[in-house]
Amino acid sequence: MSGVNEFIDNELKSNDVVLFMKGTPQFPQCGFSGQVVQMLDYLGVDYKGINVLSDMEIREGIKTYSNWPTIPQLYVKGEFIGGCDIVREMFQAGELQAHMQEKGITVRGAA
């Protein structure tokens, strides 16, 4: 396993919700990353944002790791959920909230 895969593995094991994104949660540097940040913030979920722009190895490594070509990528409890479109569809359908709760993650405003 390469160093970048170990780093990704470790981040996914150490954090319940991880968003590999362009920019940071405070300053997203692409619209798609920004949309996912807004959805996670709306849910009040604790998550770790990892800026792929700060490290080309991570940027390429996460695409290989997930076998998914685009950023952002959302992981919950180590499981790849999807990119912006999938996350948005799940969010709008209430599935993202339900999935988080099923995994034992606290969601704001959830019954």
Wavefront OBJ file of the C-alpha trace (Angstrom):
o trace
v 0.000 0.000 0.000
v 1.365 3.399 -0.916
v 1.852 6.176 1.611
v -1.093 8.108 0.206
v -3.416 5.103 0.561
v -2.268 4.675 4.156
v -2.988 8.348 4.796
v -6.487 8.022 3.284
v -7.162 4.810 5.207
v -6.057 6.420 8.440
v -8.238 9.513 7.902
v -11.265 7.333 7.149
v -10.663 5.208 10.251
v -10.094 8.231 12.521
v -13.092 10.310 11.409
v -16.721 9.237 11.039
v -17.396 11.663 8.196
v -14.669 12.757 5.782
v -15.025 15.050 2.786
v -12.197 15.078 0.268
v -12.709 18.461 -1.342
v -11.142 21.338 -3.220
v -10.405 23.962 -0.609
v -11.466 23.812 3.033
v -14.888 23.742 4.707
v -14.370 27.442 5.531
v -13.197 28.329 2.020
v -14.355 25.811 -0.609
v -12.529 26.377 -3.890
v -15.051 24.806 -6.203
v -18.823 25.019 -6.401
v -19.377 21.299 -6.003
v -17.263 21.103 -2.858
v -19.114 24.168 -1.570
v -22.495 22.523 -2.132
v -21.523 19.408 -0.156
v -20.135 21.603 2.657
v -23.471 23.470 2.776
v -25.421 20.213 3.025
v -23.183 18.838 5.787
v -23.326 22.149 7.655
v -27.110 22.201 7.310
v -27.241 18.734 8.865
v -24.945 19.915 11.639
v -22.707 16.906 11.113
v -19.151 16.877 12.459
v -16.852 16.108 9.564
v -13.280 16.488 8.482
v -12.553 18.318 5.243
v -9.379 17.325 3.447
v -8.127 19.798 0.863
v -6.928 17.846 -2.176
v -5.522 21.028 -3.743
v -2.804 21.167 -1.093
v -1.413 17.769 -2.096
v -1.379 16.420 -5.644
v -0.692 12.888 -4.370
v -3.877 12.911 -2.293
v -5.805 14.495 -5.142
v -4.873 11.655 -7.490
v -4.742 9.030 -4.767
v -8.340 9.498 -3.627
v -9.594 9.032 -7.194
v -7.762 5.719 -7.396
v -8.800 4.749 -3.875
v -12.507 5.177 -4.570
v -12.346 4.423 -8.288
v -14.303 7.673 -8.698
v -12.958 10.328 -11.094
v -14.142 13.534 -9.449
v -13.795 15.580 -6.272
v -15.534 16.143 -3.839
v -15.903 12.675 -2.357
v -17.880 12.018 0.804
v -17.159 9.099 3.121
v -19.241 8.004 6.101
v -17.677 5.490 8.506
v -15.100 4.597 5.875
v -17.716 3.947 3.185
v -17.644 5.964 -0.039
v -21.021 7.690 -0.437
v -20.439 9.605 -3.638
v -19.721 12.935 -5.247
v -21.747 16.133 -5.284
v -24.637 14.901 -7.475
v -25.197 11.703 -5.490
v -24.895 13.500 -2.142
v -27.311 16.215 -3.318
v -29.882 13.659 -4.502
v -29.613 11.746 -1.226
v -29.863 14.991 0.751
v -32.973 16.156 -1.099
v -34.619 12.755 -0.662
v -33.797 12.681 3.055
v -31.610 9.630 2.476
v -28.344 11.283 3.484
v -29.760 12.220 6.882
v -31.187 8.706 7.343
v -27.919 7.076 6.304
v -25.930 9.189 8.769
v -28.321 8.286 11.589
v -28.176 4.589 10.710
v -24.401 4.828 11.050
v -24.774 6.425 14.486
v -23.842 9.955 13.428
v -25.686 12.810 15.101
v -27.703 14.925 12.701
v -29.100 18.268 13.786
v -32.870 18.542 13.804
v -33.367 14.826 13.290
v -36.139 13.188 15.287
l 1 2 3 4 5 6 7 8 9 10 11 12 13 14 15 16 17 18 19 20 21 22 23 24 25 26 27 28 29 30 31 32 33 34 35 36 37 38 39 40 41 42 43 44 45 46 47 48 49 50 51 52 53 54 55 56 57 58 59 60 61 62 63 64 65 66 67 68 69 70 71 72 73 74 75 76 77 78 79 80 81 82 83 84 85 86 87 88 89 90 91 92 93 94 95 96 97 98 99 100 101 102 103 104 105 106 107 108 109 110 111
